[in-house]
């Protein structure tokens, strides 16, 4: 699965993006992760102590995390569930 992971312009978080905009299945994602906040257009989930904002158009925002390997692993998991 192809996606990019880079620091946001604000440098406050990391962002994972797919090559093109997609529609993620937020309902499927919410069933597999610990959900903190659920709205029609995004989810805030917690995985391994990290808060992640999951946008329905495919962007993932990792709050307060510097562990690139862990973020890539979580992004793969979220995308594999949301794109199934």
N, C-alpha and C positions, 0 to 999 in steps of 0.2 A: 504494500500500500504506500503510495507516494504522498508525502505531505512535508511542509516546511515547518521548522520550529525556530523562531527567532525572538529576540527581545523587542517589545513594543516600542513605539516612538517615545512614549513617556518613560521608558526604562523601568516601569513599576511592575511589569509582569512579562511573562513569556506568552507567545501566541503560536498556536499550531493552525496551519491552514492547508486545505487541499488545493490541488492545482486549479480546479474550477469550483464555482459555487454549486452546492448540492443541497438537498433537503434531508436533514438528519431526522430519524424517527425518535423524537424526544420521549415518547411513551415507552418504547423498548429500552432506551437508555435508563429511564427512571426506574424500571423494574430491576435493573442489575446493579445500580449504584445507590449509595446513601445520599438521598436528595435533601438539600437544605432549603432550596427555594424552587418553586415550579411556576412558570408562567407559560402562556401559549407560544411565546417566541424564544424562550431560553430556559435553561435549567442551571442551578448552582448545585454542584455535587461535591462530595468529599470522598477522596480516595487516598489511602495511605497518608492521612494527615494533611493533604493538600486540597485547597478549595479550587475548583475548576468551573469556570463559566462556560457552558455549552450553548452556543448560538445555533438556532435551527438551520441557518444557512451554511454551517460547517466549521466556523471558527471556534477554537478552544482557547480560553484565556486561563493561564496558570498563575494564581496569586501567591506571592511570597515563596517562590521555589527557585532554586538555582541548580537542582539536580537534573541535568539534561537527559541522562539515561533513563531515569525514572519517568520524566515527562513524556519521553518518546514511547515508553512502554504503556503508559496510561492512555496516550493519544491513540495508539494502535488498538487498544481494547475498546475505547469509546467509539472509534470509527468502525471497527468490525461489527459492533452491536448496532450502531445507528444507521449503517449503510446496508445491513443484511436484507 
